Amino acid sequence: MFASLLFYAWGGVTDSLILIGSILLNHLIANQIGKGTASAKGWLKAGLIINVLVIVVFKYLGFITENLNLALAGFGADVTLPAVKIRLPLGISFFTFQQMSMLWDVYREKERQKLKLAESALYVSLFPQLIAGPIVRYHDIIDQIRNRTVTMDRFHSGVQRFILGLFRKVIIANTCAALADAIMDQPATDLSTATAWLGAFAYAMQIYFDFAGYSDMAIGIGRMLGFELLENFNFPYISTSIKEFWRRWHISLSSWFRDYLYIPLGGNRNSQLSTYRNLFIVFFLTGLWHGATWSFVLWGLFHGALIVVERLGFDRVLDRMPKPLAWMYAMLVVLIGWVFFRIESIENAFGFLAVMFGSGSVDGMVPLQFLDRERVAVLIVAIIFSSSLPLLLAERMKRIGDRLPVLTELLTTLALLAMFLLCVLYENAGSYNPFIYFRF
């Protein structure tokens, strides 16, 4: 616990004071809820409201005041609210959502146990996933905190998973990020259509391998320390519908919204109209969770609208389609969505999409201006790693491993060692290394 708090404090003492204050307050509320008295529900509501207010103040207050000023100006009011600029504490959305999960889970517990401060503090501050996820839920890990076991097999498996995540982040995500930024930071009117598609594709690879790489590293470090964190990504780019995409993408976030928002709102238990309303609320907040801009909101609502369209019957059309066509539909939708996710200005995002769909400059910059051998090689690796080929290879290796365990282990170790050394070389060379989690 103390090591985790020290790790977080390394990024800023002020942030660590906010985290500690949040831990102490939620611990007190959780224990009041855990008493199981008639006031438990009131404590739960109070705790949830306080946590939501913490996120609103630190993450959205500036966004709210900015839009209120625009609205007031639009109505001709001679009033201007002061601009609000508050530094966003690192990982505040992650650790606040985890504590809201803790309050809900303590309230739902049938066999109530008094929560120790050391347990709740470790649950929230566990350093492998503190600043970049996955969102760990209280009921998934509290027993591991109370009865943790460390074995050599787990440690060995954790090292392997960590190296894989490091490779996905440092080699694949960072290289794709450099390519995506080089293209998408250009004025859209200066790009050819093919170059715009290359930029969107590179960003799709960057965001997947960045998020998934961090999750792999968190799962790996957790396993080394005796914790089994749940999977956060399950090859989302092999999806054949948007509904399937959200079952595979950022699983800890989508399942959190499902269990702690969608279902409490009524889920799909009532009328179809209320179900669609609940879906739009969930996806509106999913978009807003990622950042305080209208482009994130539009991204969330775009996905929510397509989920509703699929529930209205388009999913049956997709089921009858040849799988390659259904996959092309899903990936087209995802790529369009990533444009809104990447470009903060909605006007510029639509301009970039217009270039993607045919309004690119005939004399605009072409893909070869942004590609070299290294980037082409990494894009090929990214395509392979994001496809179902790793699953097929893992199954084949398992069968070979059953017959030739020593050889399989040797080859696996050599491959991982090569990946690790390559990552070290890239880092020592000062390669491009963006940190996209700062806004969360």
N, C-alpha and C positions, 0 to 999 in steps of 0.2 A: 504493500500500500504506500509506504513512505517513498519507495523508489519510483512508483508511478507518479506521485505528486511532485517529486523532484524533477522527473522527466518533463512534466507539463510546465513547471515553473521555469525551466530552461528557456521556454519561448516567451516568457514575460511574467514577472512577479504579480503584476496587477491582475492578469488573467487567472493566475493560480488562486488569488484571494477570492475572486468571483466564484471559481469552482469550489473552493472549500466552503464558502458561505452557502452555496447551493446544496452541497452535500449535507451540511449540518441541518439546514432548514428542512430538506426533504426527509432526512432521517427522523427528525422529531415528528413530522406529520405522519410518516409511515408507521411509527410506533403508536401514535394516537389511533390511526385506522386499525392497526393490529389488535387493539384491545377488544374489538368486536362489539362495542357498545352502540347505543342508538345514535350516537353522534358520528359514527364512522363514515357514513355517507357524506355528511357535511364536511368532515375533514378531507375526504377525497375530493369533493368539489373545490374546496378552498385550495388544496394543493395543486390541482390541475390548472386552476385559474392563475395562481401565482406563477407557475412554470410558463404558461402561455404569455403572461405579461412580461416575464424576463426576456423571452425571445422577441416579443414585439418591441420592447424598449431598445434592446441592443441591435436588433437586425432590421426592424421595419419602421422605426419612428421617423427616421430621415425620409424614407420613401413615402410615408403617410403625409408628413408635413409638406413635402414637395408637391404631391398631387392635390392636397387641399389648397395650396397657393394657386395652382393652375385652375382649379375649380372656382375659387373666389375671383380670380382675374377674369375668368370666362363670364361670370355673372356681373362684372363691373364693380365689384366691391373694392373699396379703397382700404383694404386690410391685407397685411402680409405677415404670415407667421414666421418667426425666426428660423433660419436654417438649422437643422440638427445634424451634427456629425459626431457619431460615437464609434470609437474603434471596436470592431467586432472581435470578441474573444474567440480564440482558436477552438474549433470543434463544438461551439455552444449548442448547435442544433442536435448533434449526436448525444452529448451528455444530458441535455435537457429532456430529449425524447426517452432516453433510458430511465431517467428518474420518474417520468410520467408512467412508464411501463411498470416500474417498481410499485408505485402507489396503487395502480389498477390491480396488479397481481396480488399484493398484500390484501387488498379489499376482497378479492375473489377467493383467497385461500380458505379451504375448509378446516385444515389443521393449522391453527395459527401458532407461530413461534415468535418470541420477542427478537427483533432484529438488532444485532450488535452493530455499533458504530463502525468497527473495523470491517465488518462484512459489507455494509452499504457503501462505505468509502472505497473499498477495493472494487466492488461491483461497478461503480461509476468511473473510477479513475484508472482502471486496468489499462496500462500503457500501450499494449499492442494495438488496441482498437480505439483509444481515447480520442484521437484527433481526426481519424479518417474512416471509422467504422470497421466492420459492420456494426449495426445497432444491435447490441446484445440485450436480450430481455431477461428480466429478473428471474422468472420461473425456469428459464433454460440453463441458468448458471449458478443459482444460489446453492444447490446441492454440491456442485463442484468446488465452490468456495469453501464450503464447510467440510468437505471430504475429498481433498485434492490428492491425486496420486501422480507421481512422476516415474516413468519407466524409460529404459534405454530405447526400446522400440518406438515409444511415442516421441522421444527426443530426436531420434534419427529421422522419423517421418516428418517432424516439424522442421528440421534443417532442410530437408528436401523441398518441402512446400515453400519455405521462405526463399530459397534460391530461385525457385520457379517464379515466385511473385516479383522478386528483385529483377529478374530478366525481363519479365513482362513490362515492368515499369521503366527501367533504365534504358533498355535496348529498344523495345518496340514502341512503348507509349511516347518516350521522349523524342525518338526519331520522327514518329508520325506527327508529334506536336510541332516540331520545327517546320515540317512540310505544310501542315495545315495553317500555321500562323503566317508563313511566307505567302500563301495564296489568299487566305481569307482576310488578311489585313490590307490587301490591295483594294483600291476602288473597283467595285464590281464591273463597271463599264470598261475597265482596262483588261478584262479577262475574256478568254474564249470560253465557249460552252464546255468543252472537254476539260479545261483547266478548273472551272468551277466545280464540276463533278469530282475531279481528283481532290480538290480541297475538302469537299464535304465527306468524301470517303476517308481521307486521311484523318479528319477530325473524329469520324465515327470509330476508327481504329484507336485513336489517341484516348478518347474518353472511356472506351471499354477496357483497354489494357491498363490505363491509369487506375480506374476504380477497382478492377479485378486484381491488378497487381498489388495494390495496397491491401485488399482483402486477403489475398494469398499470404502476404507477409504477416498480417495480423493473426491469421489462423495458424501459420507456422510457428510464430513466437509463442502464441498461446499454448500450442501443443507441446512445445519444449518445456513450458512451465507447468504442464499438467492440466491445461484447460482445453476442452473441445468446443470451439466456436462454430456456429452453424455456417453452412455455405452461403455465399452472398450472390454468386453468379453461376449460371448453369448454361453456358453456351447460348446466350440470347440471340446471336445472329444466325442461328439455324431455325428460328421460329417461322411458322407459316401463317401467323395471325398476330394482331396486336395483343389480343388476350393472352396468347402463349408467350409473347415477348415479355409481358409484365409478370408472368410466372417464373421467368428465367432471369430477369434483369433486376439488380439491386433488391434481392429477395427480402433482406432484413427491413428495408424501408416500405416496400409494397405490402408485406405481410403485417407490418406495424399499423399502417393505415387501415388495412382490412380488419384487423382484430380490435383496434382501439378507437376506430372512428366509423368505418363503414358498417360494421355489425351493430355497434351501439345506436347508430342512426336508424337502424331497421333493416339494413342490408337489402336483400331481395325478398323479404318476408311479407311485404305489403303489396300495394299496387305497382304496376309497371312504371307509372309516372314517378312514384316515390323512389323506386329503384334507380331510375335514370337521374333523378335529382341527387340522390346519395352519391352516385358515381361522379357527377360533375363536381360536387363539393370535395370529394376525395382527390380528384385530379387537379382541381384548382389549388388546393392546399399542397399537393405534391409538387406542382410547379413553383409555388411561392416558397416552399421549404428550401428549394435550391438557390434562391436568391431574390433580392428585393428589386426586381425589374419586371416590367410588363411582358418582356419577351419570354421570361420563365413561365409566367402565368399563361401566356398564349400557348407555349409548348405543352403545358399540362392539360389545358382545355382541348387542344388539338388531339392529344392521345385519348382524353376522356370521350370526346365526340366519336372517335373511331371505335372505341369499346362499345358505346351505345349502338352505333351502326351495326356492329357485328352481332350484338345481342338482339337486334331487331330482325335478324334473319340472314345477314350477310355471312355469318359463320357457317351456315349450312351450304352456301354457295362455295365458300372456301374449302369445305370438306369434300365437295364434289370435284373441285379443280384438280388438275395435275399438280403434284407437290411443288415442282419447280416454279409454276405460275403463282401459286399461293405464297411461296417464299419471296418471289420478286415483288409481289404486292407489299408484303410486310417490310421488306428492306427499303422499298421506295418510301413508304410512310415514315420509317425510322430516320432515313437520311434527311427527309424534308424537316422532320422535327428537330434534328440536331442543328440545322441552320439557325432556327430560332433560339436554341439553347446556347449556341456559340456567339451569335451576333446580338449585342444588347439593344441596338436600335432596331425597332420593328420595321421602319422604313428601309433601312439598309438590308435587313434580312430578306424582305420581299424583293429588293433589287437584286440580291444575290440569287434568289430562287428564279427570278426572271431570266437571268443569264444562264442558269442551269437548264432552263426549259426553252432555250432557243434565241434569246436576245443578246447573246454574247457578241463581242466585237470580232469582225472578220480579221482585223489586224491585231487582235488582243493577244496577250501573253499565252503561249501554248505550254502544255505539260512538260515538254522536254527542257524548258527553261528552269524548271524547279526540281527536276529529277537527276540523280546521279546513280552510280552503281550501288552505293550503300543504301540509299533510300529505296531503290527498286527491290533489293534483296530483303530489306526489312518489311516492305509491304507484302512480299510473297510469304514471308514467315508469319506475318500478321493474319493473312488470309487462311493459312494452314491452321494456326493456333485458334482461330475463331470459328473454325468449321468442326464437323463431327469427326474429322480424321484423328485427332488426339484420342478420342474415345475408342475408335477402332484399333489404334496402335496400342493403347493400354490393354485392351482385351487380348491382342496378339501377344504382347509381352508377358501377360499373366500366364498364358498357355505355355509359352517358351520357358518362363520362370519355373513352372511346375516340373519341367523336364531338366532344365539346366539352371538351377538357382544361382550358382556361383558366377557363371558367365553373365547372366542377366544383371545381377547386382553390380558386377564390375563395370559393365557397359553403362548402366544407369549412373553410377558414381562418377565415371569419367565424363559423361555428358553434362552432369550438374556442375562438376568442377570447371569444365570449359565455360559454361554459362557464367559461373561466379567470377572467374578470372576476366572474362570479357566485360562484365559489369564494372569491375574494379578499374580496368583500363579506361573505360568510358568516363567514369567519375573522376579519375585522376587527370584525364585530358580536359576536364572542365566542360563536358558536353552539356547541351541545352537541357535544363531540368526544371520545368515549370511545376509549381505546386498549386493545383486547381482547387484544393479543399479550403483555401483561406476564407471563402465566402460562406462556408457551411458552419 
